[in-house]
Amino acid sequence: MANTFLTSEDLKTIPFSIMKFAGEYSCNYGAQFAVMTIIAIPTILIYLLFTEQMTKGITAGAIKG
C-alpha cells in the first residue's frame, strides 16, 4: 500500500528498490538476493558487535527494585 502513495523515487526505501528487479513475466532472483544480503550485513555486524551490551541492558531492565 505504501508503494501506491509514494510517487517520488527519493522517498522510497530499500525494500521498494528490490521490487525494481521483478518484471511482469520474469524476476532476477540473483540480483534480489545479492541486494538483500548487502542490506542485511550492517544489521548482523551491529548485532554481533553489541550482543554483550544488549544483553546487559535487557537484564538490567528486568531487575525489580
All heavy atoms as a GROMACS GRO file, in nm:
protein
  496
    1MET      N    1   0.082  -0.119   0.000
    1MET     CA    2   0.000   0.000   0.000
    1MET      C    3   0.086   0.126   0.000
    1MET      O    4   0.051   0.224  -0.062
    1MET     CB    5  -0.092  -0.003   0.121
    1MET     CG    6  -0.198   0.100   0.116
    1MET     SD    7  -0.321   0.062   0.240
    1MET     CE    8  -0.413   0.209   0.234
    2ALA      N    9   0.199   0.119   0.069
    2ALA     CA   10   0.288   0.235   0.074
    2ALA      C   11   0.342   0.266  -0.065
    2ALA      O   12   0.363   0.383  -0.100
    2ALA     CB   13   0.401   0.211   0.170
    3ASN      N   14   0.365   0.164  -0.144
    3ASN     CA   15   0.416   0.185  -0.280
    3ASN      C   16   0.316   0.263  -0.365
    3ASN      O   17   0.355   0.334  -0.458
    3ASN     CB   18   0.448   0.050  -0.344
    3ASN     CG   19   0.533   0.063  -0.467
    3ASN    OD1   20   0.608   0.160  -0.480
    3ASN    ND2   21   0.524  -0.033  -0.554
    4THR      N   22   0.189   0.252  -0.334
    4THR     CA   23   0.086   0.324  -0.408
    4THR      C   24   0.095   0.473  -0.382
    4THR      O   25   0.077   0.554  -0.473
    4THR     CB   26  -0.053   0.273  -0.366
    4THR    OG1   27  -0.056   0.132  -0.383
    4THR    CG2   28  -0.162   0.337  -0.449
    5PHE      N   29   0.123   0.509  -0.258
    5PHE     CA   30   0.122   0.650  -0.220
    5PHE      C   31   0.254   0.722  -0.243
    5PHE      O   32   0.256   0.844  -0.254
    5PHE     CB   33   0.080   0.665  -0.074
    5PHE     CG   34  -0.059   0.616  -0.048
    5PHE    CD1   35  -0.082   0.510   0.035
    5PHE    CD2   36  -0.168   0.678  -0.108
    5PHE    CE1   37  -0.209   0.464   0.059
    5PHE    CE2   38  -0.296   0.634  -0.086
    5PHE     CZ   39  -0.318   0.526  -0.001
    6LEU      N   40   0.363   0.649  -0.250
    6LEU     CA   41   0.493   0.713  -0.272
    6LEU      C   42   0.515   0.733  -0.422
    6LEU      O   43   0.528   0.638  -0.497
    6LEU     CB   44   0.606   0.626  -0.215
    6LEU     CG   45   0.612   0.616  -0.064
    6LEU    CD1   46   0.718   0.517  -0.022
    6LEU    CD2   47   0.640   0.751  -0.002
    7THR      N   48   0.519   0.856  -0.462
    7THR     CA   49   0.537   0.885  -0.604
    7THR      C   50   0.681   0.923  -0.636
    7THR      O   51   0.728   0.900  -0.746
    7THR     CB   52   0.444   1.000  -0.646
    7THR    OG1   53   0.469   1.114  -0.563
    7THR    CG2   54   0.299   0.959  -0.634
    8SER      N   55   0.752   0.978  -0.541
    8SER     CA   56   0.890   1.022  -0.563
    8SER      C   57   0.986   0.907  -0.535
    8SER      O   58   0.972   0.835  -0.436
    8SER     CB   59   0.923   1.140  -0.472
    8SER     OG   60   1.059   1.173  -0.483
    9GLU      N   61   1.084   0.890  -0.620
    9GLU     CA   62   1.186   0.786  -0.600
    9GLU      C   63   1.274   0.817  -0.479
    9GLU      O   64   1.330   0.727  -0.419
    9GLU     CB   65   1.273   0.773  -0.725
    9GLU     CG   66   1.202   0.714  -0.845
    9GLU     CD   67   1.164   0.568  -0.822
    9GLU    OE1   68   1.243   0.494  -0.762
    9GLU    OE2   69   1.054   0.529  -0.866
   10ASP      N   70   1.287   0.943  -0.442
   10ASP     CA   71   1.370   0.982  -0.328
   10ASP      C   72   1.311   0.936  -0.195
   10ASP      O   73   1.383   0.919  -0.097
   10ASP     CB   74   1.388   1.134  -0.324
   10ASP     CG   75   1.465   1.185  -0.445
   10ASP    OD1   76   1.540   1.107  -0.505
   10ASP    OD2   77   1.448   1.304  -0.478
   11LEU      N   78   1.181   0.914  -0.189
   11LEU     CA   79   1.116   0.876  -0.064
   11LEU      C   80   1.107   0.725  -0.044
   11LEU      O   81   1.074   0.679   0.064
   11LEU     CB   82   0.974   0.935  -0.059
   11LEU     CG   83   0.966   1.087  -0.064
   11LEU    CD1   84   0.820   1.133  -0.072
   11LEU    CD2   85   1.033   1.148   0.058
   12LYS      N   86   1.136   0.649  -0.147
   12LYS     CA   87   1.123   0.504  -0.137
   12LYS      C   88   1.241   0.444  -0.061
   12LYS      O   89   1.354   0.487  -0.075
   12LYS     CB   90   1.111   0.442  -0.276
   12LYS     CG   91   0.982   0.480  -0.344
   12LYS     CD   92   0.961   0.409  -0.473
   12LYS     CE   93   0.827   0.448  -0.531
   12LYS     NZ   94   0.801   0.381  -0.656
   13THR      N   95   1.213   0.342   0.018
   13THR     CA   96   1.317   0.276   0.096
   13THR      C   97   1.378   0.161   0.017
   13THR      O   98   1.334   0.129  -0.093
   13THR     CB   99   1.257   0.223   0.228
   13THR    OG1  100   1.151   0.133   0.196
   13THR    CG2  101   1.204   0.336   0.314
   14ILE      N  102   1.477   0.096   0.076
   14ILE     CA  103   1.550  -0.010   0.006
   14ILE      C  104   1.461  -0.128  -0.034
   14ILE      O  105   1.473  -0.178  -0.145
   14ILE     CB  106   1.671  -0.055   0.089
   14ILE    CG1  107   1.770   0.060   0.099
   14ILE    CG2  108   1.738  -0.177   0.028
   14ILE    CD1  109   1.888   0.034   0.190
   15PRO      N  110   1.368  -0.175   0.052
   15PRO     CA  111   1.282  -0.284   0.007
   15PRO      C  112   1.201  -0.251  -0.119
   15PRO      O  113   1.175  -0.339  -0.200
   15PRO     CB  114   1.190  -0.309   0.127
   15PRO     CG  115   1.271  -0.267   0.244
   15PRO     CD  116   1.350  -0.149   0.195
   16PHE      N  117   1.162  -0.127  -0.134
   16PHE     CA  118   1.092  -0.089  -0.256
   16PHE      C  119   1.185  -0.092  -0.376
   16PHE      O  120   1.143  -0.118  -0.488
   16PHE     CB  121   1.029   0.050  -0.243
   16PHE     CG  122   0.911   0.054  -0.151
   16PHE    CD1  123   0.915   0.128  -0.036
   16PHE    CD2  124   0.797  -0.018  -0.179
   16PHE    CE1  125   0.807   0.131   0.050
   16PHE    CE2  126   0.689  -0.016  -0.095
   16PHE     CZ  127   0.693   0.059   0.021
   17SER      N  128   1.312  -0.064  -0.353
   17SER     CA  129   1.410  -0.071  -0.462
   17SER      C  130   1.431  -0.214  -0.509
   17SER      O  131   1.458  -0.238  -0.626
   17SER     CB  132   1.543  -0.012  -0.417
   17SER     OG  133   1.526   0.122  -0.377
   18ILE      N  134   1.418  -0.310  -0.419
   18ILE     CA  135   1.432  -0.451  -0.457
   18ILE      C  136   1.321  -0.491  -0.554
   18ILE      O  137   1.341  -0.574  -0.643
   18ILE     CB  138   1.432  -0.541  -0.332
   18ILE    CG1  139   1.555  -0.512  -0.247
   18ILE    CG2  140   1.428  -0.689  -0.370
   18ILE    CD1  141   1.556  -0.582  -0.114
   19MET      N  142   1.205  -0.429  -0.541
   19MET     CA  143   1.093  -0.462  -0.630
   19MET      C  144   1.122  -0.425  -0.775
   19MET      O  145   1.060  -0.479  -0.865
   19MET     CB  146   0.966  -0.390  -0.582
   19MET     CG  147   0.914  -0.447  -0.453
   19MET     SD  148   0.771  -0.361  -0.379
   19MET     CE  149   0.686  -0.288  -0.513
   20LYS      N  150   1.219  -0.337  -0.798
   20LYS     CA  151   1.253  -0.300  -0.935
   20LYS      C  152   1.315  -0.416  -1.013
   20LYS      O  153   1.312  -0.418  -1.134
   20LYS     CB  154   1.353  -0.183  -0.935
   20LYS     CG  155   1.293  -0.053  -0.892
   20LYS     CD  156   1.398   0.056  -0.900
   20LYS     CE  157   1.343   0.187  -0.852
   20LYS     NZ  158   1.444   0.292  -0.855
   21PHE      N  159   1.370  -0.514  -0.941
   21PHE     CA  160   1.432  -0.628  -1.006
   21PHE      C  161   1.330  -0.730  -1.055
   21PHE      O  162   1.364  -0.824  -1.124
   21PHE     CB  163   1.532  -0.697  -0.912
   21PHE     CG  164   1.652  -0.614  -0.881
   21PHE    CD1  165   1.667  -0.553  -0.759
   21PHE    CD2  166   1.751  -0.596  -0.977
   21PHE    CE1  167   1.777  -0.476  -0.731
   21PHE    CE2  168   1.862  -0.519  -0.949
   21PHE     CZ  169   1.875  -0.459  -0.826
   22ALA      N  170   1.204  -0.714  -1.017
   22ALA     CA  171   1.099  -0.806  -1.059
   22ALA      C  172   1.024  -0.745  -1.177
   22ALA      O  173   0.973  -0.634  -1.169
   22ALA     CB  174   1.004  -0.833  -0.944
   23GLY      N  175   1.018  -0.820  -1.285
   23GLY     CA  176   0.944  -0.776  -1.401
   23GLY      C  177   0.804  -0.834  -1.400
   23GLY      O  178   0.762  -0.902  -1.306
   24GLU      N  179   0.732  -0.810  -1.509
   24GLU     CA  180   0.595  -0.861  -1.517
   24GLU      C  181   0.595  -1.012  -1.538
   24GLU      O  182   0.512  -1.084  -1.483
   24GLU     CB  183   0.521  -0.792  -1.630
   24GLU     CG  184   0.374  -0.826  -1.636
   24GLU     CD  185   0.300  -0.746  -1.741
   24GLU    OE1  186   0.359  -0.652  -1.797
   24GLU    OE2  187   0.184  -0.779  -1.766
   25TYR      N  188   0.688  -1.060  -1.620
   25TYR     CA  189   0.691  -1.203  -1.652
   25TYR      C  190   0.818  -1.273  -1.608
   25TYR      O  191   0.832  -1.394  -1.625
   25TYR     CB  192   0.674  -1.222  -1.802
   25TYR     CG  193   0.543  -1.169  -1.853
   25TYR    CD1  194   0.538  -1.054  -1.930
   25TYR    CD2  195   0.423  -1.231  -1.820
   25TYR    CE1  196   0.418  -1.003  -1.976
   25TYR    CE2  197   0.303  -1.182  -1.864
   25TYR     CZ  198   0.300  -1.068  -1.942
   25TYR     OH  199   0.181  -1.018  -1.986
   26SER      N  200   0.913  -1.201  -1.556
   26SER     CA  201   1.038  -1.262  -1.512
   26SER      C  202   1.087  -1.192  -1.386
   26SER      O  203   1.037  -1.086  -1.350
   26SER     CB  204   1.144  -1.252  -1.622
   26SER     OG  205   1.177  -1.116  -1.643
   27CYS      N  206   1.185  -1.255  -1.324
   27CYS     CA  207   1.239  -1.200  -1.200
   27CYS      C  208   1.388  -1.231  -1.194
   27CYS      O  209   1.428  -1.343  -1.222
   27CYS     CB  210   1.166  -1.260  -1.081
   27CYS     SG  211   1.204  -1.180  -0.928
   28ASN      N  212   1.468  -1.134  -1.157
   28ASN     CA  213   1.612  -1.154  -1.144
   28ASN      C  214   1.642  -1.189  -0.999
   28ASN      O  215   1.675  -1.103  -0.918
   28ASN     CB  216   1.687  -1.028  -1.188
   28ASN     CG  217   1.834  -1.050  -1.199
   28ASN    OD1  218   1.885  -1.155  -1.158
   28ASN    ND2  219   1.904  -0.953  -1.253
   29TYR      N  220   1.628  -1.319  -0.967
   29TYR     CA  221   1.644  -1.362  -0.828
   29TYR      C  222   1.787  -1.341  -0.778
   29TYR      O  223   1.807  -1.310  -0.662
   29TYR     CB  224   1.607  -1.509  -0.813
   29TYR     CG  225   1.459  -1.534  -0.827
   29TYR    CD1  226   1.409  -1.611  -0.931
   29TYR    CD2  227   1.370  -1.480  -0.736
   29TYR    CE1  228   1.274  -1.634  -0.943
   29TYR    CE2  229   1.234  -1.502  -0.747
   29TYR     CZ  230   1.186  -1.579  -0.851
   29TYR     OH  231   1.052  -1.601  -0.863
   30GLY      N  232   1.885  -1.359  -0.863
   30GLY     CA  233   2.023  -1.340  -0.822
   30GLY      C  234   2.049  -1.199  -0.773
   30GLY      O  235   2.111  -1.178  -0.668
   31ALA      N  236   2.002  -1.101  -0.847
   31ALA     CA  237   2.019  -0.961  -0.808
   31ALA      C  238   1.941  -0.929  -0.681
   31ALA      O  239   1.989  -0.856  -0.594
   31ALA     CB  240   1.977  -0.868  -0.921
   32GLN      N  241   1.821  -0.984  -0.669
   32GLN     CA  242   1.741  -0.959  -0.549
   32GLN      C  243   1.810  -1.014  -0.424
   32GLN      O  244   1.817  -0.946  -0.322
   32GLN     CB  245   1.603  -1.024  -0.561
   32GLN     CG  246   1.508  -0.949  -0.649
   32GLN     CD  247   1.372  -1.015  -0.655
   32GLN    OE1  248   1.360  -1.135  -0.636
   32GLN    NE2  249   1.270  -0.937  -0.682
   33PHE      N  250   1.860  -1.137  -0.431
   33PHE     CA  251   1.926  -1.195  -0.315
   33PHE      C  252   2.057  -1.124  -0.284
   33PHE      O  253   2.094  -1.110  -0.167
   33PHE     CB  254   1.950  -1.344  -0.336
   33PHE     CG  255   1.824  -1.425  -0.332
   33PHE    CD1  256   1.797  -1.518  -0.430
   33PHE    CD2  257   1.732  -1.408  -0.229
   33PHE    CE1  258   1.680  -1.593  -0.427
   33PHE    CE2  259   1.615  -1.482  -0.225
   33PHE     CZ  260   1.588  -1.576  -0.324
   34ALA      N  261   2.127  -1.076  -0.385
   34ALA     CA  262   2.251  -1.001  -0.361
   34ALA      C  263   2.220  -0.871  -0.286
   34ALA      O  264   2.290  -0.836  -0.189
   34ALA     CB  265   2.321  -0.973  -0.493
   35VAL      N  266   2.118  -0.800  -0.329
   35VAL     CA  267   2.081  -0.675  -0.263
   35VAL      C  268   2.034  -0.702  -0.120
   35VAL      O  269   2.070  -0.631  -0.027
   35VAL     CB  270   1.972  -0.601  -0.344
   35VAL    CG1  271   1.915  -0.484  -0.266
   35VAL    CG2  272   2.029  -0.553  -0.476
   36MET      N  273   1.954  -0.807  -0.100
   36MET     CA  274   1.907  -0.838   0.035
   36MET      C  275   2.022  -0.875   0.127
   36MET      O  276   2.022  -0.840   0.246
   36MET     CB  277   1.804  -0.951   0.030
   36MET     CG  278   1.670  -0.905  -0.024
   36MET     SD  279   1.542  -1.030  -0.011
   36MET     CE  280   1.571  -1.124  -0.160
   37THR      N  281   2.123  -0.944   0.074
   37THR     CA  282   2.240  -0.980   0.154
   37THR      C  283   2.318  -0.855   0.194
   37THR      O  284   2.358  -0.839   0.309
   37THR     CB  285   2.330  -1.076   0.076
   37THR    OG1  286   2.254  -1.191   0.040
   37THR    CG2  287   2.450  -1.118   0.158
   38ILE      N  288   2.337  -0.766   0.099
   38ILE     CA  289   2.409  -0.642   0.127
   38ILE      C  290   2.334  -0.557   0.229
   38ILE      O  291   2.394  -0.494   0.317
   38ILE     CB  292   2.434  -0.563  -0.004
   38ILE    CG1  293   2.534  -0.640  -0.090
   38ILE    CG2  294   2.483  -0.422   0.024
   38ILE    CD1  295   2.547  -0.586  -0.231
   39ILE      N  296   2.202  -0.558   0.222
   39ILE     CA  297   2.121  -0.483   0.318
   39ILE      C  298   2.133  -0.543   0.458
   39ILE      O  299   2.138  -0.472   0.558
   39ILE     CB  300   1.973  -0.482   0.274
   39ILE    CG1  301   1.956  -0.400   0.148
   39ILE    CG2  302   1.884  -0.427   0.384
   39ILE    CD1  303   1.820  -0.415   0.085
   40ALA      N  304   2.140  -0.675   0.468
   40ALA     CA  305   2.141  -0.742   0.598
   40ALA      C  306   2.276  -0.737   0.668
   40ALA      O  307   2.282  -0.746   0.791
   40ALA     CB  308   2.099  -0.887   0.580
   41ILE      N  309   2.383  -0.721   0.595
   41ILE     CA  310   2.518  -0.726   0.654
   41ILE      C  311   2.538  -0.623   0.766
   41ILE      O  312   2.586  -0.658   0.873
   41ILE     CB  313   2.626  -0.715   0.545
   41ILE    CG1  314   2.631  -0.846   0.466
   41ILE    CG2  315   2.763  -0.684   0.603
   41ILE    CD1  316   2.722  -0.841   0.344
   42PRO      N  317   2.503  -0.495   0.749
   42PRO     CA  318   2.525  -0.399   0.859
   42PRO      C  319   2.448  -0.435   0.986
   42PRO      O  320   2.500  -0.422   1.097
   42PRO     CB  321   2.478  -0.265   0.802
   42PRO     CG  322   2.483  -0.281   0.656
   42PRO     CD  323   2.458  -0.425   0.628
   43THR      N  324   2.325  -0.482   0.971
   43THR     CA  325   2.245  -0.519   1.087
   43THR      C  326   2.309  -0.635   1.162
   43THR      O  327   2.317  -0.635   1.286
   43THR     CB  328   2.103  -0.557   1.044
   43THR    OG1  329   2.049  -0.451   0.966
   43THR    CG2  330   2.014  -0.585   1.162
   44ILE      N  331   2.354  -0.734   1.089
   44ILE     CA  332   2.417  -0.851   1.152
   44ILE      C  333   2.547  -0.810   1.221
   44ILE      O  334   2.575  -0.854   1.333
   44ILE     CB  335   2.442  -0.961   1.047
   44ILE    CG1  336   2.308  -1.015   0.998
   44ILE    CG2  337   2.528  -1.073   1.103
   44ILE    CD1  338   2.317  -1.104   0.876
   45LEU      N  339   2.626  -0.725   1.158
   45LEU     CA  340   2.751  -0.680   1.219
   45LEU      C  341   2.727  -0.601   1.347
   45LEU      O  342   2.795  -0.621   1.448
   45LEU     CB  343   2.832  -0.596   1.120
   45LEU     CG  344   2.898  -0.673   1.006
   45LEU    CD1  345   2.967  -0.576   0.911
   45LEU    CD2  346   2.997  -0.774   1.060
   46ILE      N  347   2.629  -0.513   1.346
   46ILE     CA  348   2.598  -0.435   1.465
   46ILE      C  349   2.553  -0.528   1.577
   46ILE      O  350   2.593  -0.512   1.693
   46ILE     CB  351   2.490  -0.328   1.434
   46ILE    CG1  352   2.553  -0.219   1.349
   46ILE    CG2  353   2.430  -0.269   1.562
   46ILE    CD1  354   2.455  -0.119   1.294
   47TYR      N  355   2.471  -0.627   1.545
   47TYR     CA  356   2.426  -0.722   1.646
   47TYR      C  357   2.544  -0.799   1.704
   47TYR      O  358   2.554  -0.816   1.826
   47TYR     CB  359   2.323  -0.818   1.588
   47TYR     CG  360   2.285  -0.927   1.686
   47TYR    CD1  361   2.200  -0.898   1.792
   47TYR    CD2  362   2.336  -1.055   1.675
   47TYR    CE1  363   2.166  -0.996   1.884
   47TYR    CE2  364   2.304  -1.153   1.766
   47TYR     CZ  365   2.218  -1.123   1.870
   47TYR     OH  366   2.187  -1.219   1.960
   48LEU      N  367   2.633  -0.847   1.618
   48LEU     CA  368   2.746  -0.924   1.666
   48LEU      C  369   2.842  -0.841   1.751
   48LEU      O  370   2.899  -0.890   1.848
   48LEU     CB  371   2.822  -0.987   1.548
   48LEU     CG  372   2.747  -1.097   1.473
   48LEU    CD1  373   2.826  -1.140   1.351
   48LEU    CD2  374   2.719  -1.214   1.563
   49LEU      N  375   2.859  -0.715   1.716
   49LEU     CA  376   2.948  -0.628   1.791
   49LEU      C  377   2.891  -0.588   1.927
   49LEU      O  378   2.965  -0.570   2.024
   49LEU     CB  379   2.981  -0.502   1.710
   49LEU     CG  380   3.069  -0.523   1.588
   49LEU    CD1  381   3.079  -0.393   1.508
   49LEU    CD2  382   3.207  -0.570   1.631
   50PHE      N  383   2.760  -0.572   1.936
   50PHE     CA  384   2.700  -0.520   2.057
   50PHE      C  385   2.610  -0.620   2.129
   50PHE      O  386   2.524  -0.582   2.208
   50PHE     CB  387   2.619  -0.394   2.024
   50PHE     CG  388   2.705  -0.282   1.974
   50PHE    CD1  389   2.701  -0.245   1.840
   50PHE    CD2  390   2.792  -0.215   2.058
   50PHE    CE1  391   2.781  -0.143   1.792
   50PHE    CE2  392   2.871  -0.112   2.010
   50PHE     CZ  393   2.866  -0.076   1.877
   51THR      N  394   2.631  -0.749   2.107
   51THR     CA  395   2.548  -0.850   2.172
   51THR      C  396   2.559  -0.843   2.324
   51THR      O  397   2.458  -0.848   2.395
   51THR     CB  398   2.590  -0.992   2.125
   51THR    OG1  399   2.577  -0.998   1.984
   51THR    CG2  400   2.505  -1.098   2.189
   52GLU      N  401   2.680  -0.830   2.374
   52GLU     CA  402   2.700  -0.826   2.519
   52GLU      C  403   2.633  -0.704   2.581
   52GLU      O  404   2.567  -0.715   2.685
   52GLU     CB  405   2.850  -0.824   2.549
   52GLU     CG  406   2.881  -0.836   2.696
   52GLU     CD  407   3.031  -0.843   2.721
   52GLU    OE1  408   3.105  -0.890   2.632
   52GLU    OE2  409   3.074  -0.799   2.829
   53GLN      N  410   2.645  -0.588   2.517
   53GLN     CA  411   2.583  -0.467   2.571
   53GLN      C  412   2.431  -0.477   2.568
   53GLN      O  413   2.363  -0.430   2.660
   53GLN     CB  414   2.629  -0.343   2.492
   53GLN     CG  415   2.771  -0.303   2.519
   53GLN     CD  416   2.872  -0.382   2.437
   53GLN    OE1  417   2.836  -0.467   2.358
   53GLN    NE2  418   3.000  -0.354   2.458
   54MET      N  419   2.377  -0.537   2.461
   54MET     CA  420   2.232  -0.553   2.454
   54MET      C  421   2.182  -0.646   2.562
   54MET      O  422   2.079  -0.620   2.626
   54MET     CB  423   2.192  -0.606   2.316
   54MET     CG  424   2.197  -0.505   2.206
   54MET     SD  425   2.128  -0.573   2.056
   54MET     CE  426   2.262  -0.547   1.945
   55THR      N  427   2.254  -0.754   2.586
   55THR     CA  428   2.214  -0.849   2.689
   55THR      C  429   2.218  -0.784   2.827
   55THR      O  430   2.128  -0.804   2.908
   55THR     CB  431   2.306  -0.973   2.686
   55THR    OG1  432   2.307  -1.027   2.554
   55THR    CG2  433   2.260  -1.078   2.783
   56LYS      N  434   2.323  -0.706   2.853
   56LYS     CA  435   2.333  -0.635   2.982
   56LYS      C  436   2.217  -0.537   2.999
   56LYS      O  437   2.160  -0.526   3.108
   56LYS     CB  438   2.465  -0.560   2.992
   56LYS     CG  439   2.584  -0.649   3.018
   56LYS     CD  440   2.711  -0.565   3.028
   56LYS     CE  441   2.833  -0.651   3.044
   56LYS     NZ  442   2.956  -0.571   3.047
   57GLY      N  443   2.183  -0.466   2.896
   57GLY     CA  444   2.073  -0.370   2.903
   57GLY      C  445   1.939  -0.437   2.926
   57GLY      O  446   1.856  -0.388   3.004
   58ILE      N  447   1.917  -0.549   2.860
   58ILE     CA  448   1.790  -0.620   2.878
   58ILE      C  449   1.779  -0.676   3.018
   58ILE      O  450   1.675  -0.665   3.083
   58ILE     CB  451   1.777  -0.731   2.771
   58ILE    CG1  452   1.760  -0.670   2.633
   58ILE    CG2  453   1.660  -0.825   2.804
   58ILE    CD1  454   1.771  -0.769   2.520
   59THR      N  455   1.887  -0.735   3.067
   59THR     CA  456   1.881  -0.796   3.201
   59THR      C  457   1.879  -0.689   3.310
   59THR      O  458   1.818  -0.709   3.414
   59THR     CB  459   2.001  -0.890   3.223
   59THR    OG1  460   2.122  -0.821   3.200
   59THR    CG2  461   1.991  -1.010   3.134
   60ALA      N  462   1.941  -0.575   3.289
   60ALA     CA  463   1.939  -0.468   3.388
   60ALA      C  464   1.798  -0.411   3.402
   60ALA      O  465   1.756  -0.372   3.510
   60ALA     CB  466   2.037  -0.358   3.350
   61GLY      N  467   1.726  -0.406   3.293
   61GLY     CA  468   1.589  -0.356   3.298
   61GLY      C  469   1.492  -0.454   3.358
   61GLY      O  470   1.381  -0.417   3.397
   62ALA      N  471   1.532  -0.581   3.370
   62ALA     CA  472   1.441  -0.683   3.423
   62ALA      C  473   1.451  -0.696   3.575
   62ALA      O  474   1.366  -0.759   3.636
   62ALA     CB  475   1.474  -0.818   3.359
   63ILE      N  476   1.552  -0.635   3.635
   63ILE     CA  477   1.570  -0.646   3.781
   63ILE      C  478   1.474  -0.550   3.849
   63ILE      O  479   1.470  -0.430   3.818
   63ILE     CB  480   1.716  -0.616   3.821
   63ILE    CG1  481   1.807  -0.721   3.758
   63ILE    CG2  482   1.730  -0.615   3.972
   63ILE    CD1  483   1.954  -0.692   3.777
   64LYS      N  484   1.399  -0.603   3.943
   64LYS     CA  485   1.299  -0.521   4.012
   64LYS      C  486   1.357  -0.466   4.143
   64LYS      O  487   1.418  -0.538   4.219
   64LYS     CB  488   1.176  -0.607   4.041
   64LYS     CG  489   1.060  -0.529   4.093
   64LYS     CD  490   0.939  -0.619   4.107
   64LYS     CE  491   0.820  -0.538   4.151
   64LYS     NZ  492   0.701  -0.622   4.162
   65GLY      N  493   1.332  -0.339   4.167
   65GLY     CA  494   1.364  -0.279   4.294
   65GLY      C  495   1.501  -0.232   4.302
   65GLY      O  496   1.568  -0.200   4.386
   0.00000   0.00000   0.00000
